[in-house]
Amino acid sequence: MIRRKKYAVITGASAGIGLEFAKRLAGRGYPLVLIARRQDRLNKIAKELKTKCEIIVADLSREEECYRVFYQLQDKEVGVFINNAGFGDCGRFAETDLQKEMNMVQVNVKAMHVLMKLMLQKMQKKDYGYILNVASSAGLMPAGPYMATYYATKAYVASLTQAVAEELRESGSRVYVGCLCPGPVDTEFNSVANVEFALKGITPQYCVDYALKQMGKKEVVIVPTKTMQFAMTFGRFLPRSVYVRIAAHQQKKKFQNKN
């Protein structure tokens, strides 16, 4: 997988899964481009990693910032693009903050879409590259009451990724596109989304190590842990209404922990 002269680019690189991808890819010898809103965090990370690091400070909830980010990458050969920026929220749909949800749609859906498309077009010119969209096991389920908008955005990521991956397969392209769909991961996501997970989370280290291994195998949908793999497989045999009620029961536990 490694091509040392090519860059690895990571959005949402200042914490959690994005930060762990930065550490792991730095360890594999990639020069990095780290993208996030918090410049102080990015500067600190760039100093600590033992590889060439460039930083781009950007707020991907603003569409024009997505295009600016890509413009700054135009002169770089990108071998790996980790499309990781995203966040969630928890609560009853009628009561959650509308502006936060619109920002979520912008980051989780529109920014992901814009950057994926532009990066794919760039990689197709060389017929090489890896694009990983960070989705969630939530995106493989019919719906998620009490995290309705988040589940919907991640369903978009998972659906788009699988469709594009099939187009690439049929065309014989050597560009890889996949999506990472973990269950709970112990990161800052919890506090931003205002949740306490009902299930035990995995570490970002395990999540990223597993993802990189599966990317090397060209796996399109990557679900870390046997527990989540079983849950996703078992869910296919349930009526959608039953699956949604089970999801609601689990999500409500998080919600009630905060009330």
Backbone as CSV, one residue per row, in Angstrom:
resi,resn,N_x,N_y,N_z,CA_x,CA_y,CA_z,C_x,C_y,C_z
1,MET,0.827,-1.216,0.000,0.000,0.000,0.000,0.855,1.257,0.000
2,ILE,2.001,1.233,0.644,2.764,2.460,0.850,3.496,2.913,-0.408
3,ARG,3.398,4.172,-0.693,4.194,4.818,-1.735,4.783,6.068,-1.101
4,ARG,6.037,5.994,-0.736,6.609,6.974,0.182,6.609,8.408,-0.341
5,LYS,6.691,8.608,-1.637,6.757,9.965,-2.153,5.366,10.578,-2.308
6,LYS,4.332,9.772,-2.138,2.971,10.277,-2.249,2.465,10.704,-0.870
7,TYR,1.626,11.713,-0.849,1.103,12.241,0.414,-0.091,11.423,0.895
8,ALA,-0.240,11.383,2.201,-1.479,10.940,2.822,-2.162,12.191,3.369
9,VAL,-3.408,12.381,3.013,-4.179,13.562,3.401,-5.308,13.113,4.316
10,ILE,-5.475,13.801,5.440,-6.457,13.388,6.440,-7.284,14.588,6.867
11,THR,-8.597,14.501,6.718,-9.472,15.539,7.258,-9.891,15.138,8.677
12,GLY,-10.241,16.127,9.472,-10.566,15.834,10.868,-9.382,15.217,11.586
13,ALA,-8.185,15.764,11.311,-6.942,15.134,11.759,-6.506,15.534,13.163
14,SER,-7.264,16.394,13.827,-6.781,16.941,15.097,-7.102,16.079,16.308
15,ALA,-7.900,15.022,16.122,-8.272,14.194,17.275,-8.832,12.867,16.791
16,GLY,-8.990,11.923,17.729,-9.709,10.691,17.481,-9.160,9.842,16.358
17,ILE,-10.057,9.343,15.511,-9.680,8.447,14.420,-8.747,9.151,13.448
18,GLY,-9.011,10.417,13.148,-8.152,11.150,12.222,-6.730,11.264,12.730
19,LEU,-6.576,11.588,14.004,-5.248,11.682,14.603,-4.546,10.333,14.554
20,GLU,-5.274,9.265,14.823,-4.656,7.937,14.811,-4.210,7.548,13.408
21,PHE,-4.994,7.908,12.396,-4.550,7.677,11.014,-3.265,8.449,10.738
22,ALA,-3.178,9.665,11.228,-1.952,10.458,11.031,-0.747,9.749,11.636
23,LYS,-0.893,9.249,12.848,0.210,8.550,13.509,0.623,7.292,12.742
24,ARG,-0.370,6.504,12.342,-0.070,5.239,11.676,0.553,5.471,10.290
25,LEU,0.022,6.418,9.541,0.548,6.669,8.203,1.914,7.350,8.257
26,ALA,2.144,8.171,9.269,3.475,8.729,9.482,4.469,7.601,9.740
27,GLY,4.047,6.623,10.531,4.900,5.479,10.817,5.221,4.651,9.587
28,ARG,4.393,4.729,8.580,4.639,4.013,7.326,5.436,4.840,6.326
29,GLY,5.813,6.036,6.737,6.694,6.845,5.907,6.023,7.848,5.001
30,TYR,4.727,8.013,5.112,4.052,8.988,4.268,4.303,10.411,4.749
31,PRO,4.575,11.351,3.852,4.419,12.764,4.218,2.934,13.043,4.341
32,LEU,2.561,13.936,5.246,1.150,14.138,5.571,0.671,15.549,5.271
33,VAL,-0.602,15.642,4.942,-1.320,16.909,4.977,-2.461,16.720,5.964
34,LEU,-2.444,17.512,7.032,-3.420,17.396,8.102,-4.412,18.547,8.016
35,ILE,-5.710,18.223,8.034,-6.756,19.225,7.842,-7.721,19.186,9.020
36,ALA,-7.957,20.338,9.621,-8.927,20.460,10.719,-9.146,21.944,10.992
37,ARG,-10.054,22.222,11.944,-10.358,23.612,12.285,-9.375,24.193,13.290
38,ARG,-8.798,23.350,14.144,-8.022,23.837,15.283,-6.533,23.891,14.961
39,GLN,-6.052,25.094,14.668,-4.660,25.256,14.251,-3.684,24.870,15.352
40,ASP,-4.004,25.199,16.598,-3.096,24.874,17.687,-2.891,23.372,17.802
41,ARG,-3.964,22.615,17.653,-3.871,21.154,17.696,-3.022,20.636,16.537
42,LEU,-3.277,21.153,15.348,-2.532,20.695,14.169,-1.053,21.005,14.292
43,ASN,-0.721,22.193,14.781,0.690,22.557,14.954,1.388,21.610,15.927
44,LYS,0.715,21.285,17.010,1.281,20.390,18.023,1.506,18.993,17.444
45,ILE,0.516,18.499,16.707,0.624,17.164,16.108,1.756,17.128,15.073
46,ALA,1.833,18.167,14.245,2.863,18.216,13.211,4.268,18.182,13.812
47,LYS,4.441,18.812,14.959,5.754,18.810,15.624,6.098,17.452,16.202
48,GLU,5.074,16.700,16.610,5.306,15.415,17.281,5.527,14.263,16.308
49,LEU,4.954,14.340,15.117,5.065,13.244,14.168,6.410,13.279,13.443
50,LYS,7.001,12.123,13.272,8.330,12.038,12.668,8.220,11.830,11.162
51,THR,7.603,12.800,10.521,7.496,12.796,9.067,7.224,14.223,8.634
52,LYS,7.326,14.484,7.352,6.986,15.806,6.842,5.492,16.030,6.999
53,CYS,5.114,17.131,7.633,3.697,17.446,7.854,3.385,18.854,7.369
54,GLU,2.345,18.964,6.595,1.798,20.264,6.239,0.396,20.333,6.827
55,ILE,-0.010,21.524,7.213,-1.340,21.662,7.799,-2.183,22.635,6.970
56,ILE,-3.485,22.339,6.923,-4.451,23.241,6.310,-5.569,23.456,7.328
57,VAL,-5.725,24.675,7.765,-6.788,25.003,8.712,-8.041,25.336,7.909
58,ALA,-9.112,24.585,8.148,-10.322,24.789,7.351,-11.550,24.373,8.142
59,ASP,-12.637,25.072,7.909,-13.939,24.735,8.490,-14.776,24.130,7.366
60,LEU,-14.873,22.804,7.353,-15.528,22.113,6.246,-17.042,22.205,6.288
61,SER,-17.587,22.886,7.288,-19.022,23.169,7.261,-19.344,24.289,6.269
62,ARG,-18.302,24.920,5.734,-18.470,25.955,4.702,-18.014,25.376,3.377
63,GLU,-18.913,25.283,2.412,-18.622,24.603,1.143,-17.415,25.196,0.427
64,GLU,-17.296,26.521,0.474,-16.168,27.139,-0.224,-14.820,26.708,0.352
65,GLU,-14.816,26.336,1.648,-13.589,25.861,2.274,-13.168,24.506,1.705
66,CYS,-14.129,23.697,1.315,-13.804,22.395,0.709,-13.044,22.598,-0.599
67,TYR,-13.509,23.543,-1.399,-12.837,23.810,-2.669,-11.461,24.440,-2.435
68,ARG,-11.354,25.277,-1.424,-10.050,25.868,-1.107,-9.051,24.790,-0.689
69,VAL,-9.512,23.861,0.127,-8.642,22.757,0.561,-8.134,21.986,-0.648
70,PHE,-9.040,21.635,-1.544,-8.606,20.863,-2.712,-7.648,21.666,-3.583
71,TYR,-7.896,22.955,-3.722,-6.992,23.802,-4.513,-5.577,23.752,-3.944
72,GLN,-5.467,23.727,-2.620,-4.154,23.682,-1.982,-3.474,22.326,-2.137
73,LEU,-4.234,21.318,-2.549,-3.666,19.985,-2.748,-3.339,19.687,-4.207
74,GLN,-3.664,20.599,-5.096,-3.569,20.308,-6.516,-2.159,19.944,-6.980
75,ASP,-1.139,20.536,-6.379,0.231,20.280,-6.845,0.882,19.088,-6.149
76,LYS,0.120,18.357,-5.321,0.671,17.228,-4.573,0.151,15.911,-5.135
77,GLU,1.045,14.914,-5.175,0.611,13.565,-5.505,0.072,12.931,-4.242
78,VAL,-1.199,12.600,-4.261,-1.852,12.045,-3.074,-2.052,10.549,-3.279
79,GLY,-1.500,9.758,-2.360,-1.655,8.313,-2.437,-2.784,7.804,-1.579
80,VAL,-3.040,8.496,-0.459,-4.086,8.078,0.478,-4.876,9.313,0.909
81,PHE,-6.194,9.213,0.821,-7.047,10.291,1.301,-8.021,9.715,2.318
82,ILE,-7.915,10.160,3.571,-8.800,9.723,4.641,-9.842,10.812,4.862
83,ASN,-11.055,10.551,4.393,-12.158,11.509,4.417,-12.899,11.335,5.745
84,ASN,-12.326,11.905,6.805,-12.712,11.550,8.155,-13.564,12.593,8.885
85,ALA,-13.516,13.838,8.477,-14.201,14.891,9.238,-15.688,14.589,9.381
86,GLY,-16.196,14.751,10.598,-17.615,14.518,10.827,-17.934,14.576,12.311
87,PHE,-19.217,14.702,12.633,-19.640,14.714,14.030,-21.103,14.305,14.104
88,GLY,-21.604,14.090,15.337,-22.978,13.671,15.534,-23.685,14.493,16.595
89,ASP,-24.925,14.118,16.859,-25.703,14.751,17.918,-26.762,13.761,18.356
90,CYS,-27.220,13.909,19.580,-28.184,12.982,20.153,-29.363,13.745,20.752
91,GLY,-30.568,13.230,20.563,-31.760,13.841,21.128,-32.968,13.603,20.248
92,ARG,-34.114,14.012,20.713,-35.332,13.909,19.910,-35.258,14.906,18.757
93,PHE,-35.613,14.447,17.566,-35.460,15.277,16.368,-36.166,16.619,16.505
94,ALA,-37.335,16.645,17.124,-38.094,17.889,17.262,-37.423,18.873,18.206
95,GLU,-36.448,18.380,19.002,-35.841,19.214,20.031,-34.375,19.552,19.785
96,THR,-33.716,18.839,18.895,-32.286,19.087,18.660,-32.089,20.385,17.880
97,ASP,-30.873,20.916,17.968,-30.544,22.219,17.397,-30.456,22.147,15.873
98,LEU,-31.273,22.930,15.181,-31.334,22.874,13.719,-30.021,23.296,13.079
99,GLN,-29.401,24.356,13.592,-28.161,24.825,12.975,-27.052,23.795,13.121
100,LYS,-26.999,23.143,14.285,-25.998,22.080,14.455,-26.227,20.960,13.454
101,GLU,-27.492,20.627,13.222,-27.808,19.574,12.260,-27.446,19.982,10.838
102,MET,-27.689,21.238,10.479,-27.325,21.692,9.140,-25.811,21.689,8.953
103,ASN,-25.079,22.044,10.013,-23.615,21.945,9.952,-23.176,20.493,9.817
104,MET,-23.895,19.595,10.496,-23.590,18.170,10.409,-23.787,17.659,8.981
105,VAL,-24.894,18.047,8.367,-25.145,17.649,6.982,-24.055,18.208,6.066
106,GLN,-23.658,19.439,6.317,-22.616,20.049,5.499,-21.299,19.284,5.609
107,VAL,-20.897,18.943,6.825,-19.610,18.267,7.024,-19.693,16.793,6.650
108,ASN,-20.692,16.087,7.219,-20.771,14.636,7.039,-21.156,14.221,5.628
109,VAL,-21.916,15.078,4.947,-22.408,14.727,3.615,-21.760,15.573,2.523
110,LYS,-21.996,16.886,2.565,-21.552,17.722,1.440,-20.035,17.807,1.338
111,ALA,-19.354,18.039,2.452,-17.892,18.126,2.406,-17.296,16.783,2.014
112,MET,-17.826,15.707,2.589,-17.366,14.368,2.225,-17.530,14.124,0.734
113,HIS,-18.682,14.492,0.188,-18.992,14.284,-1.230,-18.061,15.098,-2.134
114,VAL,-17.954,16.381,-1.832,-17.121,17.261,-2.659,-15.671,16.774,-2.685
115,LEU,-15.106,16.517,-1.514,-13.700,16.129,-1.448,-13.468,14.743,-2.038
116,MET,-14.396,13.827,-1.829,-14.265,12.497,-2.426,-14.252,12.592,-3.948
117,LYS,-15.191,13.352,-4.503,-15.302,13.447,-5.956,-14.068,14.096,-6.577
118,LEU,-13.638,15.212,-5.997,-12.475,15.907,-6.536,-11.213,15.068,-6.395
119,MET,-11.079,14.372,-5.267,-9.894,13.546,-5.064,-9.912,12.327,-5.988
120,LEU,-11.083,11.760,-6.199,-11.180,10.625,-7.123,-10.785,11.040,-8.539
121,GLN,-11.269,12.175,-8.973,-10.906,12.656,-10.310,-9.402,12.878,-10.419
122,LYS,-8.811,13.375,-9.353,-7.356,13.596,-9.332,-6.613,12.263,-9.410
123,MET,-7.041,11.283,-8.624,-6.359,9.988,-8.590,-6.545,9.204,-9.873
124,GLN,-7.695,9.373,-10.532,-7.940,8.638,-11.765,-6.946,9.007,-12.872
125,LYS,-6.411,10.205,-12.809,-5.431,10.617,-13.818,-4.169,9.781,-13.731
126,LYS,-3.836,9.298,-12.524,-2.661,8.437,-12.325,-3.061,6.960,-12.213
127,ASP,-4.358,6.705,-12.153,-4.897,5.365,-11.960,-4.305,4.694,-10.730
128,TYR,-4.219,5.468,-9.661,-3.708,4.923,-8.397,-4.195,5.777,-7.235
129,GLY,-4.479,5.129,-6.114,-4.782,5.871,-4.899,-5.803,5.142,-4.041
130,TYR,-5.853,5.560,-2.787,-6.777,4.991,-1.809,-7.615,6.115,-1.209
131,ILE,-8.925,5.964,-1.262,-9.842,6.900,-0.615,-10.651,6.119,0.412
132,LEU,-10.578,6.541,1.660,-11.380,5.917,2.704,-12.313,6.959,3.298
133,ASN,-13.609,6.731,3.148,-14.610,7.582,3.774,-14.962,6.994,5.139
134,VAL,-14.840,7.794,6.177,-15.156,7.308,7.517,-16.649,7.494,7.745
135,ALA,-17.348,6.369,7.751,-18.792,6.366,7.969,-19.046,5.889,9.398
136,SER,-19.885,4.879,9.558,-20.233,4.348,10.868,-21.098,3.116,10.642
137,SER,-21.125,2.218,11.614,-22.084,1.117,11.524,-23.507,1.673,11.461
138,ALA,-23.704,2.881,11.978,-25.013,3.547,11.873,-25.450,3.682,10.424
139,GLY,-24.496,3.861,9.529,-24.817,4.030,8.122,-25.265,2.764,7.426
140,LEU,-25.114,1.618,8.098,-25.530,0.342,7.523,-26.888,-0.101,8.056
141,MET,-27.492,0.722,8.905,-28.779,0.401,9.520,-29.894,1.227,8.878
142,PRO,-31.151,0.784,8.983,-32.244,1.515,8.323,-32.435,2.924,8.853
143,ALA,-32.296,3.113,10.171,-32.514,4.433,10.773,-32.077,4.379,12.230
144,GLY,-31.897,5.551,12.823,-31.474,5.614,14.214,-32.228,6.657,15.007
145,PRO,-33.389,6.298,15.538,-34.113,7.260,16.389,-33.225,7.797,17.504
146,TYR,-33.383,9.056,17.806,-32.632,9.794,18.821,-31.220,10.181,18.355
147,MET,-30.808,9.698,17.182,-29.641,10.249,16.492,-29.984,10.270,15.001
148,ALA,-31.196,10.736,14.703,-31.781,10.578,13.376,-30.930,11.198,12.270
149,THR,-30.484,12.424,12.481,-29.725,13.111,11.433,-28.370,12.460,11.228
150,TYR,-27.717,12.099,12.320,-26.401,11.456,12.210,-26.498,10.146,11.425
151,TYR,-27.461,9.287,11.782,-27.630,8.027,11.067,-27.888,8.276,9.584
152,ALA,-28.715,9.266,9.282,-29.034,9.566,7.886,-27.791,10.014,7.114
153,THR,-26.951,10.837,7.742,-25.745,11.293,7.041,-24.787,10.138,6.784
154,LYS,-24.664,9.230,7.736,-23.728,8.122,7.558,-24.265,7.083,6.585
155,ALA,-25.601,6.972,6.475,-26.188,6.115,5.441,-25.816,6.650,4.054
156,TYR,-25.802,7.967,3.920,-25.394,8.586,2.656,-23.948,8.203,2.328
157,VAL,-23.070,8.295,3.315,-21.654,7.975,3.095,-21.495,6.523,2.657
158,ALA,-22.147,5.605,3.380,-22.013,4.186,3.063,-22.584,3.859,1.686
159,SER,-23.745,4.420,1.363,-24.376,4.152,0.073,-23.543,4.696,-1.078
160,LEU,-23.114,5.938,-0.968,-22.314,6.550,-2.030,-21.018,5.780,-2.245
161,THR,-20.356,5.422,-1.162,-19.084,4.716,-1.274,-19.244,3.396,-2.016
162,GLN,-20.253,2.610,-1.629,-20.434,1.298,-2.257,-20.786,1.432,-3.732
163,ALA,-21.563,2.442,-4.087,-21.921,2.647,-5.487,-20.698,3.012,-6.320
164,VAL,-19.890,3.940,-5.817,-18.708,4.376,-6.558,-17.684,3.253,-6.658
165,ALA,-17.542,2.473,-5.579,-16.601,1.342,-5.605,-16.975,0.350,-6.704
166,GLU,-18.273,0.112,-6.882,-18.700,-0.807,-7.938,-18.438,-0.225,-9.327
167,GLU,-18.655,1.076,-9.490,-18.323,1.715,-10.774,-16.845,1.548,-11.097
168,LEU,-16.006,1.735,-10.089,-14.560,1.606,-10.299,-14.178,0.166,-10.627
169,ARG,-14.806,-0.786,-9.930,-14.523,-2.199,-10.202,-14.876,-2.555,-11.640
170,GLU,-16.059,-2.110,-12.078,-16.504,-2.455,-13.427,-15.649,-1.793,-14.505
171,SER,-15.074,-0.653,-14.195,-14.237,0.049,-15.180,-12.790,-0.446,-15.172
172,GLY,-12.446,-1.312,-14.195,-11.077,-1.813,-14.104,-10.111,-0.827,-13.480
173,SER,-10.625,0.186,-12.784,-9.764,1.194,-12.170,-8.941,0.596,-11.039
174,ARG,-7.739,1.110,-10.855,-6.890,0.691,-9.738,-7.045,1.611,-8.533
175,VAL,-7.938,2.587,-8.615,-8.204,3.464,-7.474,-9.163,2.737,-6.524
176,TYR,-8.813,2.751,-5.252,-9.634,2.109,-4.231,-10.514,3.144,-3.544
177,VAL,-11.787,2.795,-3.345,-12.699,3.594,-2.538,-13.387,2.651,-1.555
178,GLY,-13.339,2.988,-0.278,-13.988,2.172,0.738,-14.538,3.035,1.850
179,CYS,-15.310,2.416,2.745,-15.840,3.160,3.887,-15.592,2.368,5.168
180,LEU,-15.197,3.090,6.188,-14.961,2.525,7.513,-16.233,2.698,8.326
181,CYS,-16.776,1.579,8.833,-18.067,1.603,9.527,-17.943,0.976,10.917
182,PRO,-17.273,1.635,11.835,-17.142,1.068,13.179,-18.388,1.296,14.012
183,GLY,-18.489,0.536,15.095,-19.444,0.855,16.142,-18.826,1.914,17.032
184,PRO,-19.133,1.922,18.318,-18.571,2.934,19.222,-17.043,2.905,19.254
185,VAL,-16.441,4.083,19.147,-14.992,4.247,19.269,-14.749,5.292,20.347
186,ASP,-13.792,5.049,21.211,-13.538,5.959,22.336,-12.764,7.192,21.865
187,THR,-13.501,8.223,21.453,-12.897,9.459,20.956,-13.693,10.652,21.495
188,GLU,-13.343,11.865,21.026,-14.071,13.078,21.394,-15.482,13.111,20.827
189,PHE,-15.779,12.194,19.895,-17.116,12.151,19.296,-18.204,12.151,20.374
190,ASN,-17.956,11.396,21.445,-18.977,11.234,22.495,-19.419,12.566,23.075
191,SER,-18.447,13.418,23.433,-18.795,14.688,24.064,-19.441,15.653,23.070
192,VAL,-18.970,15.650,21.823,-19.561,16.522,20.805,-20.999,16.106,20.510
193,ALA,-21.237,14.791,20.458,-22.573,14.277,20.142,-23.482,14.238,21.362
194,ASN,-22.920,14.552,22.546,-23.711,14.565,23.779,-24.279,13.181,24.108
195,VAL,-23.408,12.141,23.991,-23.859,10.782,24.253,-22.899,10.052,25.184
196,GLU,-23.429,9.006,25.796,-22.623,8.005,26.483,-23.017,6.673,25.878
197,PHE,-22.071,6.005,25.214,-22.412,4.787,24.494,-22.877,3.690,25.433
198,ALA,-23.916,2.954,24.982,-24.430,1.827,25.752,-23.504,0.620,25.625
199,LEU,-22.810,0.522,24.487,-21.867,-0.567,24.258,-20.451,-0.086,24.516
200,LYS,-19.583,-1.001,24.890,-18.181,-0.665,25.123,-17.520,-0.292,23.805
201,GLY,-16.800,0.819,23.800,-16.146,1.274,22.584,-14.808,0.611,22.369
202,ILE,-14.351,0.597,21.112,-13.010,0.131,20.787,-12.068,1.322,20.783
203,THR,-10.787,1.065,20.850,-9.817,2.150,20.819,-9.633,2.644,19.390
204,PRO,-9.299,3.915,19.212,-9.013,4.392,17.857,-7.821,3.676,17.248
205,GLN,-6.874,3.234,18.092,-5.710,2.506,17.582,-6.135,1.206,16.901
206,TYR,-6.997,0.448,17.586,-7.477,-0.808,16.996,-8.271,-0.528,15.724
207,CYS,-9.131,0.464,15.780,-9.973,0.806,14.637,-9.141,1.116,13.403
208,VAL,-8.123,1.926,13.573,-7.297,2.351,12.442,-6.413,1.223,11.938
209,ASP,-5.830,0.453,12.839,-5.005,-0.683,12.408,-5.832,-1.660,11.573
210,TYR,-7.044,-1.925,12.025,-7.920,-2.835,11.292,-8.285,-2.243,9.930
211,ALA,-8.588,-0.948,9.915,-8.968,-0.291,8.660,-7.839,-0.355,7.635
212,LEU,-6.626,-0.065,8.054,-5.500,-0.079,7.123,-5.254,-1.484,6.577
213,LYS,-5.408,-2.468,7.430,-5.245,-3.857,6.979,-6.275,-4.203,5.919
214,GLN,-7.528,-3.820,6.143,-8.594,-4.130,5.194,-8.488,-3.300,3.916
215,MET,-7.996,-2.066,4.037,-7.751,-1.262,2.835,-6.748,-1.962,1.932
216,GLY,-5.716,-2.546,2.552,-4.719,-3.286,1.782,-5.321,-4.455,1.029
217,LYS,-6.419,-4.996,1.546,-7.122,-6.107,0.899,-8.215,-5.628,-0.054
218,LYS,-8.355,-4.305,-0.188,-9.354,-3.679,-1.044,-10.788,-4.004,-0.599
219,GLU,-10.982,-4.137,0.712,-12.319,-4.359,1.260,-13.108,-3.053,1.166
220,VAL,-14.320,-3.101,0.633,-15.091,-1.878,0.410,-15.752,-1.395,1.693
221,VAL,-16.437,-2.272,2.412,-17.102,-1.911,3.666,-16.329,-2.543,4.811
222,ILE,-15.754,-1.709,5.661,-14.871,-2.177,6.727,-15.572,-2.002,8.066
223,VAL,-15.858,-3.112,8.730,-16.545,-3.095,10.023,-15.617,-3.744,11.053
224,PRO,-14.954,-2.968,11.892,-14.092,-3.556,12.920,-14.917,-4.303,13.977
225,THR,-14.366,-5.321,14.515,-14.884,-6.176,15.602,-15.934,-7.170,15.109
226,LYS,-15.812,-8.377,15.622,-16.740,-9.459,15.288,-18.151,-9.142,15.781
227,THR,-18.243,-8.450,16.916,-19.555,-8.126,17.480,-20.366,-7.279,16.515
228,MET,-19.748,-6.216,15.973,-20.476,-5.351,15.051,-20.723,-6.045,13.724
229,GLN,-19.793,-6.880,13.284,-20.001,-7.632,12.044,-21.216,-8.543,12.184
230,PHE,-21.321,-9.205,13.326,-22.474,-10.080,13.574,-23.762,-9.261,13.627
231,ALA,-23.714,-8.132,14.335,-24.915,-7.299,14.470,-25.394,-6.803,13.115
232,MET,-24.461,-6.400,12.253,-24.847,-5.908,10.936,-25.410,-7.037,10.076
233,THR,-24.818,-8.229,10.170,-25.307,-9.371,9.395,-26.670,-9.829,9.897
234,PHE,-26.810,-9.945,11.214,-28.068,-10.390,11.818,-29.204,-9.416,11.482
235,GLY,-28.886,-8.132,11.454,-29.901,-7.121,11.200,-30.546,-7.235,9.836
236,ARG,-29.837,-7.817,8.879,-30.389,-7.957,7.530,-31.598,-8.885,7.491
237,PHE,-31.690,-9.765,8.474,-32.772,-10.744,8.483,-33.983,-10.266,9.285
238,LEU,-33.888,-9.096,9.882,-34.991,-8.544,10.662,-35.874,-7.651,9.801
239,PRO,-37.175,-7.604,10.067,-38.016,-6.587,9.420,-37.480,-5.195,9.769
240,ARG,-37.550,-4.282,8.829,-36.977,-2.947,9.050,-37.575,-2.274,10.287
241,SER,-38.880,-2.445,10.492,-39.523,-1.792,11.636,-38.962,-2.316,12.953
242,VAL,-38.692,-3.607,13.011,-38.130,-4.201,14.225,-36.702,-3.693,14.442
243,TYR,-35.933,-3.626,13.359,-34.548,-3.157,13.435,-34.501,-1.720,13.960
244,VAL,-35.425,-0.891,13.459,-35.463,0.513,13.890,-35.840,0.608,15.369
245,ARG,-36.755,-0.237,15.823,-37.142,-0.209,17.240,-35.994,-0.647,18.142
246,ILE,-35.225,-1.626,17.687,-34.046,-2.052,18.458,-33.041,-0.903,18.530
247,ALA,-32.839,-0.240,17.397,-31.932,0.919,17.374,-32.422,2.003,18.316
248,ALA,-33.718,2.249,18.321,-34.294,3.270,19.201,-34.051,2.918,20.665
249,HIS,-34.212,1.655,20.998,-33.990,1.205,22.377,-32.562,1.475,22.809
250,GLN,-31.599,1.155,21.931,-30.186,1.374,22.253,-29.848,2.862,22.324
251,GLN,-30.371,3.624,21.365,-30.074,5.055,21.334,-30.689,5.766,22.533
252,LYS,-31.873,5.320,22.942,-32.564,5.976,24.049,-31.783,5.825,25.353
253,LYS,-31.026,4.729,25.479,-30.183,4.546,26.664,-29.172,5.681,26.766
254,LYS,-28.581,6.043,25.632,-27.614,7.152,25.607,-28.309,8.458,26.006
255,PHE,-29.473,8.643,25.400,-30.208,9.881,25.605,-30.624,10.031,27.064
256,GLN,-31.116,8.935,27.645,-31.568,8.986,29.035,-30.430,9.206,30.009
257,ASN,-29.226,8.743,29.635,-28.059,8.978,30.487,-27.724,10.455,30.621
258,LYS,-28.233,11.252,29.695,-27.930,12.684,29.700,-29.092,13.507,30.221
259,ASN,-30.148,12.842,30.695,-31.332,13.574,31.152,-31.741,13.106,32.545
